[in-house]
């Protein structure tokens, strides 16, 4: 039979004969021309199979070769997509240069996606309708905001990798508009956050200013390696972080990582700068401490810290080192949930942590007429939080004047 020239996407399985295989059974030698013009020479074998079954197997192999551009990697369109996410995508996130907080968030998103697509192959899981149904299930169980984040992570860390590795030949998240049908809000988080009233805010701030870091009832040593001095240092740090957050709107991690080089103490007040590498949004901003009493404490703390001090709130047991993120967050939130909520009679603090300060200050500023874009600049919010993306060159003096007026 004369050799037939194949065009991209064609094979010659129908023109080739199935013959006896010297190894036993039947075999078929055939060719397929890939979409990029390359021709693959293939042999399909089968024992205890008819000639028709051997040709059917060859056609399936040809279809797979066209879908995957002839790659011979471990992953194919028929491989389980959940296995691919857990064995390839999650390790890629772990070994990336992302921040640790971003890695944890992305791994959670990938885990949600893997569960939602469980049972699908890579080819089936990358169909637009399959992805849309999976995102809707995630939205129903975890909130629409989470589903949108999962979609973003899926696009970069799953689908894009599959395209680059030529396991699939198109990006369904780019080539089709995949939305979420219904707006769901996660049941564990109140819409818009929780804010203290201005009266509650003043009451709590006054209590924090009156707190004694060396209160013997609060710092008495218990079981464990913590001495009374350690407990006093921890309590002093917790109170200081709460006061700073309450009068600047800094996130707890921004307060925890604040260095003295980022603090400007002058006769006119105290300014703190959040560096881009510390900011959650990767954009720096500078804000003023809004209460003169807290600013005075910062001056005293700066004086007592000495010239060699680096961090404003270092580890209680080792001030020169960072206070471990989880330990710091737990200490601050336990303080607010328990002692402060009870002493000030503010039940909201029993269920909501230090993020309450950002919501409270933003709400007060809104009521005092501070425009959205200026509030966004002061808090480092995104568009979804304060309706507009903030820019670190925005003049926030209007916000400072409004918030310091009594």
C-alpha positions in Angstrom: 0.0 0.0 0.0 1.5 3.4 -1.0 2.5 5.8 1.8 -0.2 8.4 2.4 0.8 11.9 3.6 -1.0 12.8 6.7 -2.3 16.3 7.6 -2.5 17.7 11.1 -5.0 15.8 13.2 -5.1 12.7 10.9 -4.0 9.1 11.4 -3.7 6.1 9.2 -5.2 3.5 11.5 -8.0 2.6 9.0 -5.4 2.0 6.2 -3.1 -0.2 8.2 -3.5 -4.0 8.8 -3.5 -5.7 12.1 -1.0 -8.5 12.1 0.2 -11.3 14.3 2.6 -10.1 17.1 5.7 -12.3 17.4 5.4 -11.7 21.2 1.9 -13.2 21.1 -1.5 -11.7 20.3 -2.0 -9.0 17.7 -0.3 -5.7 16.8 -0.9 -2.6 14.7 1.7 -0.2 13.4 0.3 3.2 12.6 1.0 6.9 12.5 -0.7 10.1 13.7 0.1 13.7 12.6 -0.2 16.0 15.6 -1.7 19.5 15.3 1.8 21.1 15.2 2.7 18.9 12.2 4.9 16.3 13.9 4.2 12.7 13.0 4.3 10.0 15.7 4.9 6.4 14.8 3.0 4.1 17.2 2.5 0.4 17.8 -0.6 -0.9 19.5 -0.6 -4.4 20.9 -3.2 -6.6 22.4 -3.5 -10.2 23.6 -6.8 -12.1 23.5 -8.2 -9.2 21.4 -9.9 -9.1 18.0 -8.5 -7.0 15.2 -11.4 -4.5 15.7 -10.5 -4.2 19.4 -6.9 -3.5 18.6 -7.9 -0.8 16.1 -10.3 0.7 18.7 -7.5 0.8 21.2 -5.2 2.5 18.7 -7.9 5.2 18.0 -8.2 6.0 21.7 -4.4 6.3 21.8 -4.5 8.6 18.8 -7.2 10.8 20.3 -5.2 11.1 23.6 -2.0 12.0 21.6 -3.9 14.8 19.8 -5.3 16.1 23.1 -1.9 16.1 24.9 0.2 17.0 21.8 2.0 13.7 22.1 3.6 14.3 25.5 4.7 11.3 27.4 4.6 12.7 30.9 3.1 11.0 33.9 -0.1 13.0 33.6 -2.7 12.5 30.9 -6.2 13.7 30.4 -7.5 10.5 31.9 -5.6 11.0 35.1 -7.6 12.0 38.2 -7.5 15.8 38.5 -7.6 15.6 42.4 -4.4 13.6 42.3 -2.8 16.1 40.0 -3.7 19.0 42.3 -2.4 17.3 45.4 0.7 15.7 43.9 1.8 18.5 41.6 0.1 21.8 42.4 0.2 21.8 46.2 4.0 21.0 46.3 4.6 23.8 43.7 2.9 26.3 46.1 4.9 25.0 49.1 8.2 25.4 47.2 7.3 28.8 45.7 8.5 32.2 46.9 5.1 33.3 48.2 4.6 34.6 51.7 3.8 31.9 54.2 0.4 33.4 54.8 -0.3 33.2 51.0 0.9 29.6 50.9 -1.5 28.6 53.6 -4.4 30.4 51.9 -3.6 28.9 48.5 -3.2 25.4 49.9 -6.6 25.7 51.5 -8.1 26.8 48.2 -6.5 23.9 46.3 -7.8 21.5 48.9 -11.3 22.8 48.4 -10.9 22.5 44.6 -9.6 19.0 44.8 -12.5 17.9 47.0 -15.0 19.6 44.6 -13.6 17.9 41.6 -13.1 14.5 43.2 -14.0 11.7 40.8 -13.3 13.7 37.6 -10.4 13.1 35.2 -8.2 16.0 34.2 -10.0 16.3 30.9 -13.5 16.1 32.5 -12.5 18.4 35.4 -11.3 21.1 33.0 -14.6 21.4 31.2 -16.2 24.8 31.8 -19.5 23.4 33.1 -17.7 21.1 35.5 -15.6 23.9 36.9 -18.6 26.2 37.2 -20.6 23.5 39.1 -17.6 23.0 41.4 -17.2 26.7 42.1 -21.0 26.9 42.9 -20.7 24.1 45.4 -17.7 25.8 47.0 -19.6 29.0 47.2 -22.6 27.3 48.8 -20.5 25.8 51.5 -17.8 28.4 52.1 -19.1 31.7 50.7 -18.8 33.4 47.3 -15.7 35.3 48.2 -13.9 32.0 48.9 -15.2 30.5 45.6 -13.8 33.5 43.7 -10.4 33.1 45.4 -10.5 29.4 44.5 -11.2 30.3 40.9 -8.2 32.6 40.9 -5.9 30.0 42.4 -7.1 27.3 40.0 -6.4 29.5 37.0 -2.7 30.1 37.9 -1.7 27.0 39.8 -3.8 24.2 38.1 -5.1 25.1 34.7 -2.2 27.2 33.5 0.2 24.4 34.6 -1.8 21.8 32.7 -1.7 24.0 29.5 2.1 24.6 29.8 2.7 20.8 30.3 0.4 20.2 27.3 -1.9 17.9 29.2 -4.8 20.0 28.0 -4.7 22.3 25.0 -6.8 25.3 26.2 -7.5 27.3 29.3 -11.2 27.0 30.2 -11.0 29.8 32.7 -9.6 32.2 30.1 -11.6 31.1 27.1 -15.0 31.0 28.8 -16.7 33.3 31.3 -17.3 31.1 34.4 -19.3 33.0 37.0 -20.9 32.0 40.3 -24.7 31.8 40.0 -25.7 32.9 43.6 -24.1 35.2 46.1 -23.4 33.3 49.3 -21.9 34.7 52.4 -19.9 32.5 54.8 -22.1 31.9 57.9 -19.1 32.3 60.3 -18.4 35.9 59.3 -20.8 38.8 59.7 -21.3 40.9 56.6 -19.1 44.0 56.6 -17.4 43.0 59.8 -18.3 44.1 63.4 -17.8 47.6 64.7 -17.9 49.0 68.2 -20.1 52.1 68.7 -18.2 55.3 69.5 -19.2 55.0 73.2 -17.9 51.4 73.3 -14.7 52.4 71.5 -14.0 55.2 74.0 -14.8 52.9 76.9 -12.5 50.1 75.7 -9.7 52.6 74.8 -9.9 54.1 78.3 -9.7 50.6 79.9 -6.6 49.7 77.8 -4.9 52.9 78.9 -5.7 52.1 82.5 -4.5 48.5 82.4 -1.5 47.6 84.6 0.9 45.4 82.8 2.3 44.2 86.1 -1.1 43.4 87.6 -0.2 40.6 90.1 -3.6 38.9 89.6 -3.0 38.6 85.8 0.8 37.8 85.8 1.1 35.4 88.7 3.2 32.4 87.5 1.4 29.2 86.9 2.6 25.8 85.7 5.1 26.0 82.9 8.4 27.8 82.2 7.0 31.3 82.1 8.2 33.5 84.9 6.3 36.5 86.3 8.7 38.8 84.4 7.8 36.9 81.2 4.1 37.2 81.9 4.5 41.0 82.5 6.4 41.4 79.3 3.7 39.5 77.4 0.9 41.5 79.0 2.7 44.7 78.2 3.1 43.7 74.6 -0.5 42.7 74.2 -1.8 45.9 75.7 0.6 47.9 73.5 -0.5 46.1 70.3 -4.2 46.6 71.1 -3.6 50.4 71.7 -1.7 50.7 68.5 -4.3 48.9 66.5 -7.1 50.8 68.1 -5.6 54.2 67.2 -4.1 53.4 63.7 -6.2 50.6 62.2 -3.1 48.4 61.6 -3.7 44.7 61.0 -2.3 42.6 63.8 0.6 41.3 61.7 1.4 44.8 60.6 1.6 45.8 64.3 3.6 42.7 65.2 6.2 43.4 62.5 6.5 47.1 63.1 10.1 48.2 63.5 11.3 51.3 65.3 12.8 52.4 62.0 9.2 52.7 60.8 8.1 55.0 63.6 8.6 58.7 63.5 8.2 60.4 67.0 8.0 64.2 67.0 6.4 67.0 68.9 3.4 66.9 66.6 2.6 63.3 67.1 3.7 59.8 66.1 3.6 58.4 62.6 3.9 54.7 61.8 4.8 53.3 58.3 3.7 49.9 57.1 6.3 48.6 54.7 5.2 47.0 51.4 6.8 43.7 52.4 4.7 43.6 55.6 1.5 44.9 54.2 -1.1 42.3 53.3 -1.8 44.2 50.0 2.0 44.6 49.4 1.6 48.4 49.3 3.0 50.6 52.0 1.2 53.4 53.8 1.9 55.9 56.6 -0.7 56.7 59.3 -0.8 58.8 62.5 -1.5 57.5 66.0 -4.9 59.1 66.5 -4.9 59.5 70.3 -2.4 61.7 72.1 -2.2 59.5 75.2 -1.2 56.5 73.0 1.3 58.6 71.1 2.9 59.6 74.5 3.2 55.9 75.4 4.9 55.3 72.1 7.4 58.1 72.9 8.1 56.5 76.3 8.4 53.1 74.8 10.9 54.4 72.2 13.0 56.1 74.9 13.0 53.0 77.2 13.8 50.6 74.3 17.2 52.1 73.6 19.1 52.7 70.4 19.7 49.0 69.7 16.0 48.0 69.7 14.7 46.8 66.3 11.0 45.7 66.8 8.4 47.7 68.7 6.8 44.5 69.9 9.3 41.7 70.0 8.8 38.3 71.5 8.1 38.6 75.3 10.9 36.2 76.2 13.3 37.4 73.5 12.6 41.1 72.6 15.1 41.0 69.8 13.2 38.3 67.9 9.8 38.4 66.2 6.8 37.4 68.3 5.6 34.2 66.6 2.5 35.1 64.5 0.1 32.5 65.9 1.2 33.0 69.5 0.9 36.8 69.2 -2.6 36.6 67.6 -3.8 34.1 70.2 -2.5 36.2 73.1 -4.2 39.4 71.8 -7.5 37.7 71.0 -7.7 35.9 74.3 -7.1 39.2 76.0 -10.0 40.9 74.1 -12.4 37.9 74.3 -11.9 37.5 78.0 -10.6 40.4 80.2 -11.6 43.3 78.0 -15.0 42.1 77.0 -15.9 41.4 80.6 -14.4 44.5 82.1 -16.0 46.9 79.5 -19.2 45.1 79.1 -18.8 44.8 75.3 -20.1 41.4 74.3 -19.0 41.9 70.6 -15.4 41.4 71.7 -16.2 37.8 72.9 -16.6 36.6 69.4 -14.5 39.1 67.3 -10.8 39.6 67.5 -8.4 42.5 66.8 -9.8 43.1 63.3 -12.6 44.9 65.1 -10.5 48.0 65.4 -10.2 48.4 61.6 -14.0 48.1 61.1 -14.6 50.4 64.0 -12.3 53.2 62.8 -13.5 52.8 59.2 -17.1 53.1 60.3 -16.4 56.2 62.5 -14.6 57.8 59.6 -17.4 57.1 57.2 -19.9 58.6 59.7 -17.7 61.7 59.9 -17.8 62.1 56.1 -14.3 60.8 55.1 -14.5 59.8 51.4 -14.1 56.1 50.4 -10.8 56.5 48.6 -9.2 58.3 51.6 -10.5 55.6 54.0 -9.1 53.0 51.7 -5.7 54.7 51.7 -5.6 54.8 55.5 -6.5 51.2 56.0 -4.9 49.6 52.9 -8.2 48.1 51.8 -9.1 46.6 48.5 -11.9 47.7 46.2 -14.3 45.1 47.6 -13.8 46.5 51.1 -14.0 50.2 50.6 -15.3 50.3 47.0 -12.0 51.6 45.5 -8.4 50.4 45.3 -6.3 52.5 47.5 -3.0 54.1 46.4 -0.2 54.9 48.8 0.2 58.4 47.4 -3.3 59.5 48.5 -3.3 62.4 51.0 -4.9 61.0 54.1 -4.7 64.2 56.2 -8.4 64.7 55.9 -8.9 61.3 57.6 -6.5 62.2 60.4 -8.2 65.6 61.0 -11.6 64.0 61.1 -10.6 61.2 63.4 -8.7 63.4 65.9 -11.5 65.9 66.2 -13.6 65.4 69.4 
